[in-house]
Amino acid sequence: MALDNKIIKLSPFFSKKIWGGNKLKELGFNIPSDDIGEAWVISAHENGMSFLKSNKNISFKNFFEENRSLFGNIKGDFPLLSKIITANDFLSVQVHPNDDYAIKKHNSFGKPESWYIIDCPENAKLIYGHNANNLNEFETLIKDKNWNSLLKEISVKKGDFLYVEPGKIHAITPGVIIYELQRSSDITYRLYDYDRVDNEGNARELHIKEIIDNISIPDSKDIIIKANKNLKFNCDFFSIEKIKVSQFLEWKKPENLTWYQFTVLSGNGIINKIDFKTGDSVFCVDKLESLKIEGNLEILISWIESCCYEEKK
């Protein structure tokens, strides 16, 4: 397709969840039902595809594959996935694999991810990490279903940021709204699901063997950045920056960056002469040098430092 603009808006995929609700309506999304837990706002993943707003017949995956030169000739799949998660109940307690394990078992990227707290109740807590000192203690606490002793809780506030590396136990709790930036993977291993059952009375599948294969023992280091005006975080898999604009700001891309993407977390305004509102998500290609932002907005911008991910073996 012809590229009319270097800023291309996307339409999200809405994912139904047992813990879902209708909270996404408050962020301006036109959700199809009242059991939606996630909006996959920037996704080229087959399990939840975004489409171009300018042409709803073109998926982000197809656009990416047909225009790789605009993305720095990334090898393999598009590497990032962005979601907005609204929890109406407890999410399962889970762990994600690293690349080596995920490629061997699923022919997929692993799933390092990060959470930015868009909003949360007062005194909100998340499950983030565990208290076991060794594998034997870990397995014993699981067998005894001693979740209070095993699972570690942390307090969070609006604007906090957490990095969730592979092997880290984690779970989102009711009322917390999160922007999740992750590798493009949909592999989740459930450790505990609060004994919930589906509509037919069946317990949801757990993945204890896979958890034991991937769990970090002792627990990996907590990586938490408390709320601040302009968040910046970099790791081996992605980079993310939050900017807050009250009138005008010009954001310049890092040197040698071919593409990047962003989501408007709140507010409305004009970016490079295009109208934006809360929830809008885009990718920016063809070495767009800067974003000229007018209005009152909070924006999360993300990218990868290197566009040379190897294809999955």
C-alpha positions as CSV (number, residue, x, y, z in Angstrom):
1,M,0.0,0.0,0.0
2,A,1.1,3.6,-0.5
3,L,2.4,5.3,2.6
4,D,0.4,8.5,3.0
5,N,1.7,9.3,6.4
6,K,4.6,8.2,8.6
7,I,2.3,8.0,11.6
8,I,-0.2,5.1,11.1
9,K,-3.0,4.6,13.6
10,L,-4.1,1.1,14.6
11,S,-7.4,-0.5,15.7
12,P,-7.1,-2.8,18.6
13,F,-8.1,-6.4,19.2
14,F,-10.3,-7.0,22.2
15,S,-9.7,-10.1,24.3
16,K,-12.4,-11.7,26.4
17,K,-11.3,-13.0,29.8
18,I,-12.8,-14.8,32.7
19,W,-11.6,-11.8,34.8
20,G,-12.7,-9.2,32.2
21,G,-15.3,-6.4,32.5
22,N,-16.2,-3.1,30.8
23,K,-13.5,-0.8,32.2
24,L,-12.0,-0.2,28.8
25,K,-15.1,1.9,27.9
26,E,-13.8,4.6,30.4
27,L,-10.6,4.8,28.2
28,G,-12.7,5.5,25.1
29,F,-12.8,2.0,23.6
30,N,-15.9,0.7,21.9
31,I,-15.7,-2.8,23.3
32,P,-18.1,-5.5,22.0
33,S,-19.1,-7.0,25.4
34,D,-18.8,-6.7,29.1
35,D,-16.2,-9.4,29.6
36,I,-13.3,-7.7,27.9
37,G,-10.0,-7.9,29.8
38,E,-7.5,-6.7,27.3
39,A,-7.1,-4.4,24.3
40,W,-4.1,-5.4,22.1
41,V,-3.4,-2.0,20.9
42,I,-0.3,-2.6,18.9
43,S,-0.1,-6.2,17.8
44,A,1.1,-8.3,14.9
45,H,0.4,-11.5,16.8
46,E,-2.0,-14.0,15.3
47,N,-3.8,-14.5,18.6
48,G,-4.8,-10.8,18.7
49,M,-4.3,-8.8,15.6
50,S,-4.3,-5.0,15.2
51,F,-5.5,-3.6,11.9
52,L,-4.8,-0.3,10.2
53,K,-7.5,2.3,10.9
54,S,-7.1,3.7,7.5
55,N,-7.9,0.3,5.9
56,K,-9.5,-2.3,8.2
57,N,-8.7,-5.0,5.7
58,I,-5.0,-4.7,6.3
59,S,-3.6,-6.3,9.4
60,F,-0.5,-4.9,11.1
61,K,1.3,-8.2,10.5
62,N,0.6,-8.0,6.7
63,F,1.7,-4.4,6.6
64,F,4.9,-5.2,8.5
65,E,5.8,-8.2,6.3
66,E,5.2,-6.3,3.1
67,N,7.1,-3.2,4.2
68,R,10.0,-4.5,6.2
69,S,12.3,-1.8,4.8
70,L,10.3,0.8,6.7
71,F,11.1,-1.1,10.0
72,G,14.8,-1.4,9.5
73,N,14.5,-4.8,7.8
74,I,13.7,-6.7,11.1
75,K,14.3,-10.4,10.7
76,G,11.5,-12.8,11.6
77,D,8.3,-11.7,13.4
78,F,7.5,-8.2,14.6
79,P,9.1,-8.2,18.1
80,L,6.8,-6.1,20.3
81,L,3.3,-6.3,21.6
82,S,1.4,-3.6,23.5
83,K,-1.8,-4.2,25.6
84,I,-4.0,-2.3,27.9
85,I,-5.2,-4.7,30.6
86,T,-8.2,-3.9,32.9
87,A,-8.6,-6.4,35.7
88,N,-12.1,-6.9,37.0
89,D,-10.9,-9.9,39.1
90,F,-7.6,-11.5,40.1
91,L,-5.6,-12.7,37.1
92,S,-3.9,-16.1,37.4
93,V,-0.6,-16.3,39.1
94,Q,1.8,-17.0,36.3
95,V,5.4,-17.2,34.9
96,H,6.7,-16.7,31.3
97,P,9.5,-18.5,29.6
98,N,12.7,-17.0,28.2
99,D,13.6,-17.2,24.5
100,D,15.6,-20.4,24.6
101,Y,12.8,-22.4,26.3
102,A,10.0,-20.8,24.2
103,I,11.8,-21.4,20.9
104,K,12.4,-25.1,21.7
105,K,8.9,-25.8,23.1
106,H,6.7,-23.4,21.1
107,N,8.8,-22.0,18.2
108,S,8.0,-18.6,19.7
109,F,9.7,-15.6,21.3
110,G,9.9,-15.8,25.1
111,K,7.9,-13.3,27.1
112,P,9.7,-10.6,29.0
113,E,7.2,-7.9,29.8
114,S,6.7,-4.6,31.6
115,W,3.8,-2.9,33.4
116,Y,3.0,0.8,33.6
117,I,0.2,1.4,36.1
118,I,-2.3,3.6,34.3
119,D,-4.6,3.6,37.4
120,C,-5.3,1.5,40.5
121,P,-7.3,1.5,43.7
122,E,-6.0,3.1,46.8
123,N,-3.6,0.7,48.6
124,A,-3.4,-1.5,45.5
125,K,-1.0,-4.5,45.5
126,L,0.3,-6.7,42.8
127,I,1.8,-10.2,43.1
128,Y,5.5,-9.8,42.0
129,G,8.0,-12.5,43.0
130,H,8.2,-15.3,45.6
131,N,9.7,-16.1,48.9
132,A,11.1,-19.6,48.4
133,N,14.8,-20.0,49.1
134,N,15.3,-23.1,47.1
135,L,13.5,-25.4,44.6
136,N,12.5,-28.0,47.3
137,E,10.9,-25.2,49.4
138,F,9.2,-23.9,46.3
139,E,7.7,-27.3,45.4
140,T,6.6,-27.9,49.0
141,L,4.7,-24.6,49.2
142,I,3.0,-25.4,45.9
143,K,2.0,-28.9,47.0
144,D,0.6,-27.6,50.3
145,K,-1.1,-24.7,48.5
146,N,0.5,-22.4,50.9
147,W,0.1,-19.4,48.6
148,N,0.3,-16.7,51.3
149,S,3.8,-17.9,52.3
150,L,5.0,-18.4,48.7
151,L,3.8,-15.4,46.9
152,K,5.2,-11.9,47.4
153,E,3.0,-8.8,47.2
154,I,4.1,-5.2,46.5
155,S,2.2,-2.0,46.9
156,V,1.8,0.1,43.7
157,K,0.5,3.5,42.8
158,K,-0.6,5.2,39.6
159,G,2.4,5.9,37.4
160,D,4.6,3.1,38.8
161,F,6.6,1.0,36.3
162,L,7.7,-2.7,36.8
163,Y,9.8,-4.9,34.6
164,V,8.7,-8.6,34.7
165,E,11.5,-10.7,33.3
166,P,11.0,-14.3,32.3
167,G,11.0,-16.6,35.3
168,K,9.4,-14.0,37.6
169,I,6.1,-14.9,39.3
170,H,3.5,-12.2,38.8
171,A,-0.2,-11.4,38.8
172,I,-2.5,-8.4,38.3
173,T,-5.2,-7.7,40.9
174,P,-8.7,-6.3,40.7
175,G,-9.2,-2.7,39.7
176,V,-5.6,-2.2,38.4
177,I,-5.3,-0.8,34.8
178,I,-2.0,-1.6,33.2
179,Y,-0.2,-0.7,30.0
180,E,1.8,-3.8,29.1
181,L,4.8,-3.7,26.8
182,Q,6.2,-7.1,26.0
183,R,7.9,-9.3,23.4
184,S,5.4,-10.5,20.8
185,S,4.5,-13.8,22.6
186,D,1.3,-15.3,24.0
187,I,2.9,-18.0,26.2
188,T,1.7,-18.0,29.8
189,Y,2.2,-20.7,32.4
190,R,-0.3,-20.7,35.2
191,L,0.8,-21.6,38.7
192,Y,-2.4,-20.8,40.6
193,D,-5.9,-19.6,39.4
194,Y,-7.8,-19.2,42.7
195,D,-9.6,-22.6,42.0
196,R,-11.8,-21.0,39.3
197,V,-13.8,-23.0,36.8
198,D,-15.2,-22.2,33.4
199,N,-18.8,-22.2,32.4
200,E,-18.8,-26.0,32.2
201,G,-17.4,-26.4,35.6
202,N,-13.9,-27.3,34.4
203,A,-10.8,-26.0,36.3
204,R,-8.5,-23.9,34.2
205,E,-5.3,-25.7,33.1
206,L,-2.2,-25.3,35.3
207,H,1.4,-25.7,34.1
208,I,3.4,-26.8,37.1
209,K,6.2,-28.6,35.2
210,E,6.8,-25.6,32.9
211,I,6.7,-23.3,35.9
212,I,9.5,-25.4,37.6
213,D,11.5,-25.4,34.4
214,N,11.4,-21.6,34.2
215,I,11.1,-20.2,37.7
216,S,14.0,-18.0,39.0
217,I,15.2,-19.4,42.4
218,P,16.1,-17.5,44.4
219,D,13.7,-14.9,43.1
220,S,15.1,-12.5,40.6
221,K,15.7,-8.9,41.5
222,D,12.7,-6.5,41.6
223,I,12.9,-3.8,39.0
224,I,10.5,-1.1,39.9
225,I,10.5,2.6,39.0
226,K,8.2,4.7,41.2
227,A,5.9,7.2,39.6
228,N,7.7,10.1,37.9
229,K,6.9,12.6,35.2
230,N,9.1,11.3,32.5
231,L,9.8,7.6,32.8
232,K,12.7,6.0,30.8
233,F,13.5,2.3,30.8
234,N,15.8,0.2,28.6
235,C,16.5,-3.5,28.6
236,D,17.7,-6.1,26.1
237,F,14.3,-6.5,24.6
238,F,12.7,-3.1,24.4
239,S,12.9,0.5,25.5
240,I,10.1,2.7,26.8
241,E,9.6,6.4,27.6
242,K,6.7,8.3,29.0
243,I,6.3,12.0,28.3
244,K,3.8,14.4,29.7
245,V,2.8,17.4,27.7
246,S,0.7,20.3,29.0
247,Q,1.1,22.7,26.1
248,F,3.8,22.0,23.5
249,L,6.7,19.6,23.4
250,E,8.9,18.2,20.6
251,W,10.1,14.7,21.2
252,K,13.1,13.7,19.1
253,K,13.8,10.0,18.3
254,P,17.0,8.4,19.5
255,E,19.8,8.4,17.0
256,N,19.7,5.7,14.3
257,L,16.2,4.6,15.2
258,T,14.2,3.5,12.2
259,W,10.8,3.0,13.7
260,Y,8.9,3.5,17.0
261,Q,5.4,3.3,18.4
262,F,3.3,5.0,20.9
263,T,0.0,5.0,22.8
264,V,-1.9,8.0,24.3
265,L,-2.5,7.2,27.9
266,S,-4.7,10.2,28.7
267,G,-5.8,13.5,27.3
268,N,-6.1,14.8,23.8
269,G,-4.2,17.0,21.4
270,I,-2.5,17.2,18.0
271,I,0.7,15.3,17.1
272,N,2.3,16.2,13.8
273,K,-0.9,17.8,12.7
274,I,-3.0,14.6,13.5
275,D,-5.7,14.6,16.1
276,F,-5.2,12.2,19.0
277,K,-7.2,11.1,22.0
278,T,-6.9,8.7,25.0
279,G,-6.3,5.1,23.8
280,D,-5.0,6.0,20.3
281,S,-2.1,3.8,19.3
282,V,0.2,4.1,16.3
283,F,3.5,3.0,14.8
284,C,5.9,5.6,13.3
285,V,8.0,4.5,10.3
286,D,10.4,5.8,7.7
287,K,12.8,7.4,10.2
288,L,10.2,10.0,11.4
289,E,12.6,12.3,13.2
290,S,10.4,13.9,15.8
291,L,6.9,14.2,17.3
292,K,5.5,17.7,17.6
293,I,2.9,17.5,20.3
294,E,0.3,20.1,21.2
295,G,-2.3,19.8,23.9
296,N,-2.6,18.0,27.2
297,L,-1.4,14.4,26.9
298,E,0.5,11.6,28.5
299,I,2.1,9.3,26.0
300,L,4.1,6.1,26.2
301,I,6.7,5.6,23.4
302,S,8.4,2.4,22.8
303,W,11.0,0.8,20.4
304,I,13.8,-1.7,20.2
305,E,17.4,-0.5,20.1
306,S,18.4,-3.1,17.5
307,C,16.4,-4.3,14.5
308,C,18.3,-7.5,14.1
309,Y,16.3,-10.2,15.9
310,E,17.1,-13.6,14.4
311,E,14.3,-15.7,13.0
312,K,13.0,-18.4,15.3
313,K,14.7,-21.8,14.6
